[in-house]
Amino acid sequence: MRTFETGEITLREVREHVWEIPAEGGMEVPARVFASEALLEEIADDRTLRQLKNATHLPGIRKYAICMPDGHQGYGFPVGGVAGIDAETGCISPGAIGYDINCGVRMLRTDLEYDDVRGREEELVEALFEAIPSGLGGGGVIDGDHGALEAALERGVEWCLEAGYAVESDLEHCEDNGVRRDADPDAVPQRAKDRGQNQMGSLGSGNHFLEVQRVAEVFDGATADAYGLGDEQVVVLIHCGSRGLGHQLCTEYLRRIEDAHGELLDRLPDKELAAAPAGSELAEAYYGAMCAAINFAWVNRQLITHRTRAVFAETFDEPWEALGMELLYDVAHNVAKKETHDVDGEDRELYVHRKGATRAFPAGRPEVPAAYRDVGQPVIIPGSMGAGSYVLRGGARSLDVSFGSTAHGAGRLMSRTRAKDEFRGGDVRDELRDREVYLKAQNGATIAEEAPGVYKDVDEVVRVSEALGIGDPVVRVEPVCNIKG
């Protein structure tokens, strides 16, 4: 049996690409890392493994704590982390979900081919940048008022449909049909609502983006057909979350939980894992508030979709419907959801925490939209601005191996501070232009922070996912133009 040692932590390889930290001391379960040796070396370069080991101390955690192949250090709980925690006897941890609740991705299909866009990339990227709010602070596709915000928090994309910003198929092709029924807008702190009200329909900053892409390679023709994807097809990828609303919500509930449940916090090795016991007043309040933030983030991406369709319609002088701009899928990657999973031969309801990890349910699972139920859930894995991204389908082994989850992207290799020391935004933009990738951003620092060299090899991340049977490649897409905050 091979081992991997780093500092005080020793991992043993239980099978190919599965490395385990055995349970010891106060660990409730083992910790598992899904990675090739090359990726494991990168994952071990920061506090990811220590954070993963710490997470195994959370009360009620089942089977094992998991780090996906794109994992890196986060707040308390690693980005790329998954934990299934008993919804009756366990707890819910905001740190294991993240500040940007329902940060996620959606992909729009089009009937355009790459040749239809070539020569018009600059026109398109300028129009998208002008039309879609981005960057720090306020400003959105709509001027949100109290009624619109409350409706978005409660009804998600259903409100967008009623207000004319969505069509029925948008709901059908969104995780949970674009609405969490457990949402409780009254549990969302007022300061969070104040921050979110004027950010409805905005990308924000950091690693969030809108990217026009082309399908460069098809791996699974039958599934690609089911997803409506083909060679050289133009698609649009949108990546953003709940903006200031989600961040403020997480901040306030962390403080409340720390104050109310100090006895649990004292038992955990890191206060950033602060958790509310299942069934407690704070656990119920946080879950309802988090579900409302999930709805807000889906509305955010839907409003950006509405504006994107308008830009394409004007640029190509055809209605967006005639351009075939249908939603392929929208999937979250910073959430905790009550799901039923097999634990030691018994179905148990769990809070499945996915932080920088994507749901990846296989064919047949009832939560998968009817259009895709025979082939499996679409899984969207963004790469960097200079690398390809992927569409996978949920793998047949995902429920057994990873609580129905896989990676959410390439995963960072270096901090934003170090990235700005090593890269210059203008140089990155020029290098991408030489590769026929057109980029528009609010400033050069954002470009430097998100330079292609900042990220892991997305091809290797996807290769490990496929080898483990948790996500199967369907197509690879390459960037054409990109806008960022």
ZISULSUL-V521417 format. One record per residue. N is the residue number from 0. SS is DSSP state (2 for helix, 1 for strand, 0 for the rest). D_CENTER is the distance of its C-alpha to the mean C-alpha in Angstrom with 1 decimal. Layout:
[[N	SS	D_CENTER] [N	SS	D_CENTER]]
This chain:
[[0	0	33.9] [1	0	32.1] [2	1	30.8] [3	1	28.7] [4	1	29.8] [5	1	28.3] [6	0	30.0] [7	0	30.8] [8	1	28.2] [9	1	29.2] [10	1	27.0] [11	1	28.7] [12	1	27.5] [13	1	27.8] [14	1	27.1] [15	0	25.7] [16	0	22.3] [17	1	22.3] [18	1	23.5] [19	1	24.5] [20	1	25.7] [21	0	28.3] [22	0	28.6] [23	0	31.2] [24	0	32.4] [25	0	30.2] [26	0	27.3] [27	0	26.9] [28	0	25.3] [29	1	24.8] [30	1	21.7] [31	1	20.3] [32	1	18.7] [33	1	17.7] [34	0	18.9] [35	0	21.8] [36	2	24.4] [37	2	23.3] [38	2	19.7] [39	2	21.1] [40	2	23.4] [41	2	20.5] [42	2	18.6] [43	0	22.0] [44	0	22.5] [45	0	21.1] [46	0	20.8] [47	2	18.0] [48	2	20.6] [49	2	22.4] [50	2	19.4] [51	2	18.6] [52	2	22.3] [53	2	22.5] [54	2	19.8] [55	0	22.2] [56	0	24.6] [57	0	22.6] [58	0	25.0] [59	0	24.5] [60	1	21.9] [61	1	22.6] [62	1	23.0] [63	1	21.1] [64	1	18.3] [65	1	16.0] [66	1	14.5] [67	1	12.7] [68	1	14.3] [69	1	11.9] [70	1	12.6] [71	1	14.1] [72	0	15.6] [73	0	14.0] [74	0	15.7] [75	0	17.7] [76	0	15.1] [77	0	13.6] [78	1	10.1] [79	1	9.5] [80	1	11.6] [81	1	12.4] [82	1	15.4] [83	1	17.3] [84	1	19.7] [85	1	22.7] [86	0	22.5] [87	0	26.2] [88	0	27.2] [89	0	24.2] [90	1	22.1] [91	1	18.8] [92	1	17.5] [93	2	15.5] [94	2	15.1] [95	2	13.4] [96	0	10.6] [97	0	10.6] [98	0	12.1] [99	0	9.4] [100	0	9.1] [101	0	6.7] [102	0	4.9] [103	1	3.6] [104	1	6.0] [105	1	9.5] [106	1	12.5] [107	1	16.1] [108	1	19.0] [109	1	22.3] [110	1	25.8] [111	1	26.3] [112	1	26.9] [113	2	26.5] [114	2	30.2] [115	2	29.9] [116	2	27.7] [117	0	29.5] [118	0	31.7] [119	0	29.8] [120	2	26.7] [121	2	28.0] [122	2	28.9] [123	2	25.6] [124	2	23.5] [125	2	26.0] [126	2	25.9] [127	2	22.1] [128	2	22.2] [129	2	25.1] [130	2	23.6] [131	0	20.1] [132	0	20.0] [133	0	18.2] [134	0	18.7] [135	0	19.5] [136	0	21.4] [137	0	22.0] [138	0	22.6] [139	0	20.8] [140	0	21.6] [141	0	23.7] [142	0	25.8] [143	0	24.5] [144	0	27.2] [145	2	27.4] [146	2	27.6] [147	2	24.7] [148	2	22.4] [149	2	23.7] [150	2	23.4] [151	2	19.7] [152	2	19.0] [153	2	21.1] [154	2	20.6] [155	0	17.3] [156	2	17.7] [157	2	21.1] [158	2	22.3] [159	2	21.1] [160	2	23.2] [161	2	26.1] [162	2	26.0] [163	0	26.0] [164	0	22.5] [165	0	21.3] [166	0	23.1] [167	2	23.2] [168	2	21.3] [169	2	18.2] [170	2	18.2] [171	2	19.1] [172	0	16.2] [173	1	13.4] [174	2	11.9] [175	2	14.7] [176	2	16.5] [177	2	14.7] [178	0	16.4] [179	0	16.5] [180	0	20.2] [181	0	20.2] [182	0	19.3] [183	0	22.1] [184	2	22.3] [185	2	25.4] [186	2	23.4] [187	0	21.4] [188	0	23.4] [189	2	25.4] [190	2	24.3] [191	2	20.6] [192	2	21.9] [193	2	24.1] [194	2	21.3] [195	2	19.1] [196	2	22.1] [197	0	22.6] [198	0	19.0] [199	0	18.4] [200	0	17.2] [201	0	16.2] [202	0	13.8] [203	0	14.7] [204	0	15.0] [205	0	13.7] [206	0	11.1] [207	0	10.4] [208	1	12.4] [209	1	13.9] [210	1	15.3] [211	1	18.1] [212	1	18.3] [213	1	20.9] [214	1	20.8] [215	1	22.6] [216	1	22.9] [217	1	22.9] [218	0	22.9] [219	0	23.3] [220	2	25.4] [221	2	25.7] [222	2	22.0] [223	2	21.5] [224	2	24.3] [225	2	22.8] [226	2	19.6] [227	0	22.0] [228	0	21.3] [229	0	24.1] [230	0	25.4] [231	0	25.2] [232	1	23.5] [233	1	21.7] [234	1	18.2] [235	1	15.9] [236	1	12.2] [237	1	10.7] [238	1	7.8] [239	1	8.3] [240	0	8.3] [241	0	11.4] [242	2	13.4] [243	2	16.4] [244	2	16.6] [245	2	13.7] [246	2	15.0] [247	2	18.6] [248	2	17.9] [249	2	16.5] [250	2	19.3] [251	2	22.0] [252	2	21.1] [253	2	20.9] [254	2	24.5] [255	2	25.7] [256	2	24.6] [257	2	26.2] [258	2	29.4] [259	2	29.7] [260	0	28.8] [261	2	30.3] [262	2	31.8] [263	2	28.5] [264	2	27.2] [265	0	30.4] [266	0	29.7] [267	0	26.4] [268	0	26.5] [269	0	24.1] [270	2	24.2] [271	2	20.5] [272	2	19.9] [273	0	21.9] [274	1	21.6] [275	1	23.4] [276	1	25.4] [277	0	24.6] [278	0	27.0] [279	0	27.6] [280	2	27.8] [281	2	25.0] [282	2	22.7] [283	2	23.4] [284	2	23.1] [285	2	19.8] [286	2	18.3] [287	2	19.7] [288	2	18.6] [289	2	15.0] [290	2	15.1] [291	2	16.7] [292	2	14.0] [293	2	11.5] [294	2	14.2] [295	2	14.6] [296	2	11.1] [297	2	11.8] [298	2	15.2] [299	2	14.0] [300	2	12.3] [301	2	15.3] [302	2	17.8] [303	2	16.4] [304	2	16.9] [305	2	20.3] [306	2	21.3] [307	2	20.1] [308	2	22.3] [309	2	25.1] [310	2	24.9] [311	2	25.0] [312	2	27.9] [313	2	29.8] [314	2	29.3] [315	2	30.3] [316	0	32.8] [317	0	31.6] [318	0	29.9] [319	0	26.2] [320	0	27.2] [321	0	29.6] [322	0	27.0] [323	0	25.0] [324	0	21.8] [325	0	20.3] [326	1	16.7] [327	1	15.7] [328	1	12.5] [329	1	9.6] [330	1	6.9] [331	1	4.8] [332	0	2.9] [333	1	5.6] [334	1	8.7] [335	1	12.1] [336	1	13.8] [337	1	17.4] [338	1	17.8] [339	1	20.9] [340	1	21.1] [341	1	24.1] [342	1	25.2] [343	0	28.5] [344	0	29.6] [345	1	28.9] [346	1	26.3] [347	1	24.7] [348	1	22.4] [349	1	19.7] [350	1	17.1] [351	1	14.3] [352	1	12.2] [353	1	8.7] [354	1	7.7] [355	0	5.5] [356	1	6.2] [357	1	6.0] [358	1	9.1] [359	0	11.7] [360	0	14.9] [361	0	18.1] [362	0	20.8] [363	0	22.7] [364	0	20.3] [365	0	21.2] [366	0	17.7] [367	0	17.1] [368	0	18.4] [369	2	22.1] [370	2	21.8] [371	2	19.8] [372	0	21.2] [373	0	23.7] [374	0	21.4] [375	0	18.1] [376	0	14.7] [377	1	13.1] [378	1	10.1] [379	1	8.8] [380	1	8.6] [381	1	9.3] [382	0	12.2] [383	0	14.1] [384	0	16.3] [385	0	19.1] [386	0	17.7] [387	0	16.7] [388	1	13.4] [389	1	13.5] [390	1	13.4] [391	1	14.0] [392	1	15.3] [393	1	14.9] [394	0	17.6] [395	0	20.8] [396	0	20.6] [397	2	17.0] [398	2	18.5] [399	2	21.1] [400	2	19.3] [401	2	15.9] [402	0	15.9] [403	0	14.4] [404	1	11.3] [405	1	10.5] [406	1	8.8] [407	0	5.4] [408	1	7.8] [409	0	11.3] [410	0	11.1] [411	1	13.6] [412	0	17.3] [413	0	18.8] [414	0	18.6] [415	2	18.7] [416	2	22.3] [417	2	23.3] [418	2	21.6] [419	2	23.8] [420	2	26.7] [421	2	26.3] [422	0	25.3] [423	0	26.7] [424	2	24.8] [425	2	27.7] [426	2	28.2] [427	2	24.6] [428	2	24.9] [429	2	28.3] [430	2	27.2] [431	2	24.4] [432	2	27.1] [433	2	29.4] [434	0	26.8] [435	0	26.7] [436	0	23.3] [437	1	23.8] [438	1	21.9] [439	1	22.3] [440	1	21.1] [441	0	22.5] [442	0	23.9] [443	2	24.4] [444	2	22.8] [445	2	19.3] [446	2	20.1] [447	2	21.4] [448	2	18.4] [449	0	16.3] [450	0	19.0] [451	2	18.5] [452	2	20.3] [453	2	17.9] [454	1	15.5] [455	0	16.1] [456	0	17.4] [457	2	14.6] [458	2	17.6] [459	2	18.4] [460	2	14.9] [461	2	15.2] [462	2	18.8] [463	2	18.3] [464	2	15.8] [465	2	18.6] [466	2	21.3] [467	2	20.0] [468	0	19.7] [469	0	16.1] [470	1	14.9] [471	1	17.6] [472	1	17.5] [473	1	18.5] [474	1	18.5] [475	1	17.8] [476	1	17.6] [477	1	18.9] [478	1	18.5] [479	1	21.4] [480	1	20.7] [481	1	18.0] [482	1	18.0] [483	1	16.6] [484	0	17.5]]
